[in-house]
Every structure is written in C-alpha cells, then in structure tokens.
C-alpha cells in the first residue's frame, strides 16, 4: 500500500441495527457526519450513543472507514466472509493504511477528515454478523474519524493523507 488509496463503496444505516445501505454518493457534513446515517447530526440513533440534542458530540462518530484488504484477510485467514456493508463501516477503501491516519488529517475526495481512533470490533458487531468476527478484526476493524471540511464522497474518490 502506498500513501494514497481509493473509495470502493459508501454506506449509511438509517437507524441502529438497520442494514447498511450502499449509496452512489453521500454528503459529508463537518461536525455532523454523513447525511442519512444513524449518527448524523443530532439524530444519534446508533447503538452506543447517548448524546442529548444540543450536547457536544463525542469525537470519532462522523464517519468510519475500513480497508477492503482487511475484509479479504479475515476471509482468507479465518474463513469469515462479510457481505458488502456487513462490517457496519461507512466507507470501504483500497490501498491506504487507515491505522496510520489516527491523529492525522486526510482527504476523502473533496472531504477533509481527522482520524480520531481505531474502529475496533465489538461484541455488538459479532452479534449482528457471526462468531469469530471480533477476534478476526482486532486492530484492522477500521478508523473512526471526524469531518473537518464537508462535501460529497463517492466511489472512486482518492483517499490521501494531508501534510
């Protein structure tokens, strides 16, 4: 993997535990998340979110990304096949090391994000998918990030670190 990658697919889920819906594009709103997603703005209907309207959002809930290489690795190594979007992340990427973006700004097409923390798998994800997902995705479950400058994200967009 070099420094730059690409967006392969984009997903949102309208509510907690709702199936991820693939989109041709999605609007990314600075400080608000992805329009139509369960964590957008003050909707916060995700499983582990407890903000009240008007309360400041926690960091790392605007957007989540996962490397398709990690999805392929868990299939190869653990025999766990995840359908597109089943990983519950918003953006599937290729050819970019997402773990290296924690604490850094990066661009996804026209959108500028800041990597907040790793998106480690949890028992909730395993409950929604299958046994073994939690262990298989440790340290490669993706990235939680905040949107600094909004825009539209589409498949084919470049993912690149900034400075």
C-alpha positions as CSV (number, residue, x, y, z in Angstrom):
1,X,0.0,0.0,0.0
2,X,1.3,3.4,-0.9
3,X,0.1,6.6,0.9
4,X,-3.0,7.1,-1.3
5,X,-5.9,4.9,-1.8
6,X,-9.4,4.9,-3.2
7,X,-13.0,4.7,-2.0
8,X,-14.6,1.5,-3.2
9,X,-18.1,1.7,-1.7
10,X,-20.1,4.1,0.5
11,X,-22.8,3.0,3.1
12,X,-25.2,4.5,5.6
13,X,-27.6,2.9,8.0
14,X,-30.7,5.0,8.8
15,X,-31.0,3.6,12.4
16,X,-29.2,1.4,14.9
17,X,-29.0,-2.2,13.7
18,X,-30.6,-1.3,10.4
19,X,-29.0,-2.9,7.3
20,X,-26.2,-0.8,5.8
21,X,-27.4,0.8,2.5
22,X,-25.0,1.3,-0.3
23,X,-25.0,4.7,-1.9
24,X,-23.7,6.2,-5.1
25,X,-22.6,9.2,-3.1
26,X,-23.2,10.7,0.3
27,X,-23.0,14.2,1.7
28,X,-20.4,14.6,4.5
29,X,-21.2,17.4,6.9
30,X,-18.5,19.0,9.0
31,X,-19.2,18.2,12.7
32,X,-22.4,16.3,11.7
33,X,-21.5,13.1,9.9
34,X,-23.0,11.5,6.8
35,X,-26.4,12.7,5.8
36,X,-28.8,9.8,6.2
37,X,-26.7,7.8,8.6
38,X,-27.7,6.8,12.1
39,X,-25.1,9.1,13.7
40,X,-25.8,12.1,11.6
41,X,-26.0,15.5,13.4
42,X,-28.4,15.2,16.4
43,X,-30.2,12.0,15.3
44,X,-27.8,9.8,17.1
45,X,-29.7,6.6,16.9
46,X,-26.6,4.4,16.9
47,X,-26.4,1.6,19.4
48,X,-23.7,3.1,21.7
49,X,-24.6,6.8,21.6
50,X,-26.2,8.8,24.4
51,X,-26.0,12.5,23.5
52,X,-28.8,14.8,24.1
53,X,-29.9,17.3,21.5
54,X,-27.6,20.4,21.9
55,X,-24.9,18.4,23.7
56,X,-21.5,18.3,22.1
57,X,-20.9,15.2,20.1
58,X,-18.1,12.9,21.0
59,X,-15.2,12.6,18.6
60,X,-15.0,9.9,16.0
61,X,-18.7,9.4,15.2
62,X,-18.8,11.4,11.9
63,X,-17.5,8.7,9.6
64,X,-16.0,5.2,9.8
65,X,-13.7,3.6,7.2
66,X,-12.4,0.0,6.6
67,X,-9.8,-1.4,4.3
68,X,-11.0,-4.0,1.8
69,X,-7.7,-5.7,2.3
70,X,-8.7,-6.4,6.0
71,X,-12.0,-7.8,4.9
72,X,-10.2,-10.1,2.4
73,X,-7.7,-11.1,5.1
74,X,-10.3,-12.3,7.6
75,X,-11.9,-14.4,4.8
76,X,-8.6,-15.9,3.9
77,X,-7.3,-16.4,7.5
78,X,-10.4,-17.1,9.5
79,X,-12.9,-18.2,6.8
80,X,-15.2,-15.3,7.7
81,X,-16.9,-13.8,4.6
82,X,-18.6,-10.4,5.1
83,X,-21.0,-9.2,2.5
84,X,-20.6,-5.5,1.4
85,X,-21.5,-3.3,4.3
86,X,-21.9,-6.1,6.8
87,X,-18.8,-4.8,8.6
88,X,-21.0,-1.7,9.6
89,X,-18.4,0.9,8.4
90,X,-19.4,3.8,6.1
91,X,-16.6,3.7,3.6
92,X,-14.7,0.8,2.1
93,X,-11.2,1.8,1.0
94,X,-8.4,0.1,-1.0
95,X,-4.6,0.8,-0.9
96,X,-4.5,3.1,2.1
97,X,-3.2,2.1,5.6
98,X,-6.1,3.6,7.7
99,X,-4.4,2.8,11.1
100,X,-1.7,5.3,10.2
101,X,-4.2,8.1,9.9
102,X,-5.1,8.1,13.6
103,X,-4.3,11.7,14.8
104,X,-3.8,13.0,11.2
105,X,-5.9,14.9,8.7
106,X,-6.6,13.2,5.4
107,X,-8.8,13.8,2.3
108,X,-11.5,11.6,1.0
109,X,-12.3,13.1,-2.4
110,X,-13.3,16.7,-1.6
111,X,-13.9,16.0,2.1
112,X,-11.2,16.6,4.8
113,X,-11.3,14.3,7.8
114,X,-9.3,13.9,11.0
115,X,-8.5,10.4,12.2
116,X,-9.7,10.0,15.8
117,X,-9.1,6.4,16.8
118,X,-9.2,2.8,15.6
119,X,-12.7,1.4,15.0
120,X,-12.1,-1.8,16.9
121,X,-14.7,-4.6,16.5
122,X,-17.1,-5.2,19.4
123,X,-19.5,-7.9,20.6
124,X,-22.4,-6.0,19.0
125,X,-20.8,-6.4,15.6
126,X,-20.2,-10.0,16.2
127,X,-23.8,-10.5,17.4
128,X,-25.0,-8.9,14.1
129,X,-22.7,-11.0,11.9
130,X,-21.1,-14.2,13.1
131,X,-18.8,-15.8,15.7
132,X,-15.1,-15.0,15.2
133,X,-15.5,-11.5,13.7
134,X,-14.4,-9.8,16.9
135,X,-11.1,-11.7,17.1
136,X,-10.5,-11.6,13.3
137,X,-10.9,-7.8,13.0
138,X,-8.8,-6.8,16.1
139,X,-6.5,-3.9,15.1
140,X,-7.9,-3.9,11.5
141,X,-11.5,-3.0,12.0
142,X,-11.1,0.4,10.5
143,X,-10.9,4.0,11.5
144,X,-13.2,6.4,13.3
145,X,-12.9,10.0,12.0
146,X,-14.4,13.4,12.2
147,X,-15.3,15.5,9.2
148,X,-13.4,18.8,9.2
149,X,-14.5,20.2,5.8
150,X,-17.6,18.7,4.2
151,X,-18.5,17.7,0.7
152,X,-19.6,14.7,-1.2
153,X,-18.0,11.2,-1.0
154,X,-18.3,8.8,-4.0
155,X,-16.7,5.5,-5.0
156,X,-13.5,6.2,-7.0
157,X,-12.6,9.2,-4.8
158,X,-8.9,9.4,-3.7
159,X,-8.1,8.8,0.0
160,X,-4.8,10.7,0.8
161,X,-3.0,11.8,3.9
162,X,-2.6,15.6,4.3
163,X,0.8,17.0,5.4
